[in-house]
Amino acid sequence: MDSDVLNTWFAATARALPWREPGTTAWGVLMSEVMLQQTPVARVAPVWLQWVRQWPTPADMAAASPAEVLRAWGRLGYPRRAVRLHACATAIVERHDGVVPSDVDTLLSLPGIGAYTARAVCCFAHGQRVPVVDTNVRRVVARAVHGRAEPGLPSTTRDLADVAAILPEDVPSAAVFSAALMELGATVCTARNPSCPQCPVRQECRWVALGRPASTEPRRPGQRFAGTDRQVRGLLMEVLRTSTTPVQRTQLDVVWPADPVQRDRALGSLLTDGLVEQTAAGLFALAGEGEPATS
C-alpha cells in the first residue's frame, strides 16, 4: 500500500478531532482511546474536552474519587472503563511518577490497558512505529491487501503482523500511516456502503480489482439493547449519578419494576464490578462515595 498517497490524503481530509490537536498530551491520547472503545466519536468529543480540563494529568484524576470519575463519565456507556481509567491514573502516579509510559509492555501492565490501547498511545502520543489495529484497520487490510470484504474473526498475532508488514520504515511516516489507515476505515472503507470511488488507494486495492466479492463470513446479529441487563444497569447508574447522597433500595427498585429478578441481577453485577457499593446503613452509592458496609 502506497504510504505516501495515503498520508497525503490524510493530511488533506482528516477529521478535526480534538485529541489530534497539537499539544495533546500522552494522557489526553490515552483518555481518548479508552473513551472511544465502543463509543462513537460524536459522543466522546464533548466529554473528553471536559475531562482534559478537569483532569489534565494522571495525578489530577488519581486525586479524584472513583465516584467523581463515574459521575463525569455520564452516559458514554460501559462505565467499567471509567473505573479502570481511574485505576490506570493511580498506577501511573504510583509506579511512573505521573508520566504516561512510552513502551508497549509497560503500558500493558497498567489497569485497563489492552493490546490496542497500548500501541495506540505509543503511536499517536509518542510517534512510534508500531502496528495499531482496530476494527477499521482490520477491514481496510482485509480488502486492500487480501481481497476479502470482511476480515473474519480477530487474531492479535495475525492482525498485528498484517499491519506491521505494510508500515513504512520511516518512523514519522509510519505513525501518520497508522492514523491514516484508521481514518480510511472510519470514513471511506466503511463496513456498509464503502465509498470506493473516493478511496485514495483504490488503484491498488485487491478487493476492488477482484470486483468487490461479497463476504463469505456469517453475519453476526446486531447487539440488542432494549430490555437487556445492560439497559437496567444504565438506569440504576443514572439514579446514583444524579444523587448527591447514597440512595435507598426503593429508589433503585422503581427504575425497573417489571422484572425484579433481572433488576437484582443487574444491581449485583454493578456491585461485583466495583461500580456501586453498599454502605453500612444498607444504602447504595457510586464506588468510593459511601461508607462501605463492614463484614
Secondary structure, DSSP 8 states (H G I E B T S, - for coil): --HHHHHHHHHHH----GGGSTT--HHHHHHHHHHTTTS-HHHHHHHHHHHHHH--SHHHHHTS-HHHHHHHHTTSS-THHHHHHHHHHHHHHHHHTT----SHHHHHTSTT--HHHHHHIIIIIT--------HHHHHHHHHHTT--SS--S--HHHHHHHHHHHS-SSHHHHHHHHHHHHHHHHHTS-SSS--GGG-TTGGG-HHHHTT-----S--------TTSHHHHHHHHHHHHHT-SS-B-HHHHHTTSTT-HHHHHHHHHHHHHTTSEEEBTTS-EEETTSS-B---
